[in-house]
Amino acid sequence: MIRHLLSFSALLLGIPLSPAAAEEPRPLFVEGYTGAVSYAPGEELALHLSSSARQVAVEITRLGGEAKLVWKGDAQATERAVPENASSHGCLWPVAMTVKIPADWRSGYYQVTLRVRDNGGAWTQRNARTAEGSCYFILRPARGAGAPVLLQLATNTYNAYNNWGGFSLYAFHGRAGLQGNRVSFHRPPSSQFGTWEQAFVEWAERRGLALEYAANSDLEFHPEILEGRKLVLSAGHDEYWSAPMRDNLEKWIESGGNMAFFSGNTCCWQVRSEDGGHALTCWKQNWASDPVYRARGDKAALPLLSSLWSHHLVKRPENSLTGVGFLWGGYHRSHGQLMDGSGAFTVHRPGHWVFAGTGLTKDAAFGGKDTIVGYECDGCELEWKDGLPFPTHKDGTPESFLPLATAPAIWHPDDCHWYDQWPAGRQGNAVLGVHTRGKGTVFTCGSTDWSHGLRGKDPAVERITLNIFEKLGR
């Protein structure tokens, strides 16, 4: 009784009470992540949750030609501590719930939506409050099953840019402006699917083109996923690749598989998978701090340096896989460079099968309405003869590579700080072209933004994409 009278007196005198005394509501939140980046049918999806609410409503939706809700239910949750090194080594939250993935769920990108609600405070702020979080996983096809075309989603890039917990592989949005060198998948993710691949997926599935799906890491840890495929696709911003990923894919191409890169800035940085694929390491421009470099007495280890694939110590430029690379590409209508650019490719060899049915002629431009050349672009060193571009092959571009279309691109003046032994102000091109590798064929568009043309229903972009499916995917 005395305690209540003292509290009442304090209020009359205008003396503020502690939050506990006022019983103000705490912030409402929910966050989570899946136990793995990709799963196969029949495996158990694990969800790791942290929430100020006791109960979390969970929905699982496949995002494809249409958004399809496939599962809903409730999970019990509690608030979990966030380790200081969560960005690099994960949250270590226990499993809150599991769901056995049915055999009839289609391969694809699955969004897990997490929702909580309450009624605010006990005495004040009595509002109906809601909070929502999300995470994702990729459902790869069962071994030996599915369509001949596989789209591997750029999940390594998603993780590289995720600064949850304070750090990513970039300094611009890191805590105190610092850049990390290791990022964990075991923390609430920041997906880029909606920015890059979703427009491609929606276009393909709505046209009835059969696709299977994989995470980047599936090329490393589940290379059997390539068995029986005719064509593997990359779309958007597929920037971070491990050596086993690349080794397995290149071996598959040489044996007769086909590859199409509807992407840019592709295979730019080499990463090393750690913790069985639950984390990535990339020292980037700080390559001299990489333990691989510090132990450089072992010359065989230097090709695994986690820096640029085109680094002079790695000696494996992405050009030898894709035909193009960022060293002779750059930016178009982004990063302050070529902001008045057309966003279009100019055609140089219209008679090639890639352009069949488009009606495009030499020097015609296409894709500008939807800015299919934008953000980050890949190219190769070119020399021009009689108005046509030819690779010099000095940069690792294969002898068989044929440039079919180009658009101007330029480095940001600061890029020389990231690229060892390269000058500032580099001018190049986004280059669309084709080459052969062993028994396989490789197509590249040299731009992150190709899918913009599919979303905008550009007839030339659609026809070229269909040509790739029809020529290389059957």
ABEGO torsion letter per residue (X at the ends): XAAAAAAAAAAAAGBBBBAAAAGBBBBBBBBBBBABABBBBGBBBBBBBBBABABBBBBBBBBBABBBBABBBBBBBBBBBBBAAAAAAEAGBBBABBBBBBAABBBEBBBBBBBBBBAEBAABGBBBBBBBBBBBBBBBBBBGBEBABBBBBBAAAAAAABABGGBBABAAABBGGBBBABBBABBBBBBAAAAAAAAAAAAAAAAGBBBBBBBAAAAAABAAAABGBABBBBBEBBABBBAAAAAAAAAAAAAGBBBBBBBBGBGABBBBBBGGGABBBBAEAAAAABAAAAAAABAAAAAABBBBAABAAAGBBAAAAAGBBAAABEBBGBGGBGAABAGBBBBABAABAAABGAGBBBGBBBGAAAGABBEBBBBBBBBBBGGBBBBAGAAGBBAABBBABBBBBBBBAAAAAABBGBBBGBBBBBBBBBBBBEABBBBBAGBAAAAAAAAAGBAAAAAAAAAAAAAAAX
